[in-house]
Amino acid sequence: MANEQRAAIIGVVTASDRASAGLYEDESGPAIEAYLRVALATPFRIERRIIPDGFESVRDTLIDLADNVGCDLIVTTGGTGPSPRDLTPEATRAACPRELPGFGELMRQVSLTQTPTAILSRQLAAHRGKCLVINLPGKPRAIELCLDAVMPAVPYCLDLIGAAYVETDPSRVESFRPKAK
């Protein structure tokens, strides 16, 4: 694999009016980082952003991280509910033309085992060129639950779109790649 030697660049984006204004301590972004540090076995570096909710702020941040920073994976938290300022899914679709609906379907399915309000969550995944974007809910417990569900498919998805090679720690989460013929 041509990209096997390069360390992945992973964007972690918190969309929150209060956290971006310093009125609320961001717990979700650090929860994503902590999960990735345990779940991934290959080298990577994190690019963090805390931005206001809203369409333009999320869209522009995703485009910047994918096109200018060169992120292979961007994981967002916040802005997936039904409130008027929760526009992360719309902004993701605007920045990333190819949606991968199975991610959102699975995240809602596993979340429903914990809370009936998971049906209100609009998380999704899509990609912009060689960058996969996954929208997660805003609660740290829900973040871990959702990442546990989708992470087995993330490394192979990154392979398919031409991103950096990423491997999980099988003691934490076992990724799936089809066997070579």
HELIX and SHEET records of a PDB file:
HELIX    1   1 ASP A   17  SER A   20  1                                   4    
HELIX    2   2 SER A   28  ALA A   39  1                                  12    
HELIX    3   3 PHE A   55  ILE A   63  1                                   9    
HELIX    4   4 ASP A   64  VAL A   69  3                                   6    
HELIX    5   5 THR A   88  ALA A   95  1                                   8    
HELIX    6   6 PRO A  101  LEU A  112  1                                  12    
HELIX    7   7 PRO A  116  LEU A  120  5                                   5    
HELIX    8   8 PRO A  140  VAL A  150  1                                  11    
HELIX    9   9 MET A  151  ALA A  153  5                                   3    
HELIX   10  10 VAL A  154  ILE A  161  1                                   8    
SHEET    1   A 6 PHE A  44  ILE A  51  0                                        
SHEET    2   A 6 ALA A   8  ALA A  15  1                                        
SHEET    3   A 6 LEU A  73  THR A  77  1                                        
SHEET    4   A 6 CYS A 131  LEU A 136  1                                        
SHEET    5   A 6 ALA A 125  ARG A 128 -1                                        
SHEET    6   A 6 ARG A  98  GLU A  99 -1                                        
END                                                                             
